[in-house]
Amino acid sequence: MTTPSSGRASEPMSQTDIDRMLGGQGSDLPREPRGLGDDIQAYDFRRPHRVSAERLRTLEAMYGRLVKSLEGWLMGRVRGVIDLRLQSVEQISFGEFVLSLPTNCNSFIVDVKDTDGDQALGEQCVIDIGRELAFFLVDRLFGGGADATVFDRPLTPIERLAIRVVGEKLMMMVSEIWHDHVALDMSIAGFESIRDIIQAAPREAPALVANIDAEFAGMSSLISISLPLSVLETFFVTAGGRPLSSATFRVRENPAQRVATEATLRATRIDVGARLPEFRLAMRDIAGLRVGSLLSTGIPVESHVNLLVGSQARFKTAPGRVGKKLAVRVLDSIMMPSSYSPDDSQ
């Protein structure tokens, strides 16, 4: 191959010239700076990224409410200071989420059902409570001091039952924050302490993961909540993730299921008892009791008797009879303390 050179005789091209023209390795031409291609990211058309900036703001606001509610609930439970902060809400694959968990994890596997609750969607989410926080909660729930001991071992069955209360509360809060967008009927199906055997979803399935930082007693831990993106499809399909109208839920409501639920609730039986006011007896009087003995309580006949529903005194009553049976007549209700929570009676 030859090339003209300013009217002079043609000269053969060297291998360097040929490589320069073809862009080969021997080219001396300036190359494109390496930094120009650093911003290129791989795009998976099978699992497109669904969390836009607008939806991310909505998600952060939703999970921010969950964090504040959970923080207040935990502080009331452990009677101490626990600082929770939303670290991130992001879409990653379920496999990446599992790899982010510690080897010895405390993960609750949660079944997700449809809005009518009569059949499972075949989907599961995962709620993981960090090891440090788990042992701190176990220690405080069992009456321990301010300093918790963190062990390098899985939770025992009794410790899991204590932490399950927290898992159920988190599950209920997740359902509540999503209620305006997607009706999630959730129930705990199991517990895993080894991350590698968690099979809640295929490893390549996209998931929406919320990470919550927890600061307490000079320690820190992480709470992670993974929801499969498939059950949140309605949120990402509606423009901007707008809340669904209440009419939509009324249309989906199953009247037969509602009637059955109300009938079951009305037929539920709970323990109810009447308790006399407290009185004191000398030990010699108690030691002298025999079958048929009469016990003088010193309580006036017109005194009120508290009616207990479960373990809580709920009504003031007057003792009496109905035929040959003892009975009480409800006079007034007993106001519960403002700090009372239904969970406290569990």
Secondary structure, 3 states (H helix, E strand, C coil): CEEEECCEEEEECCHHHHHHHHCCCCCCCCCCCHHHHCCCCCCCCCCCCCCCHHHHHHHHHHHHHHHHHHHHHHHHHHCCCCEEEEEEEEEEEHHHHHHHCCCEEEEEEEEEECCCCCCEEEEEEEEEECHHHHHHHHHHHCCCCCCCCCCCCCCCHHHHHHHHHHHHHHHHHHHHHHCCCCCCEEEEEEEEEEHHHCCCCCCCCEEEEEEEEEEECCEEEEEEEEEEHHHHHHHHHCHHHCCCCHHHHHHHCCHHHHHHHHHHHHCCCCCEEEECCCCCCCHHHHHCCCCCCCCCCCCCCCCCEEEEECCEEEEEEEEEEECCEEEEEEEEECCCCCCCCHHHHC
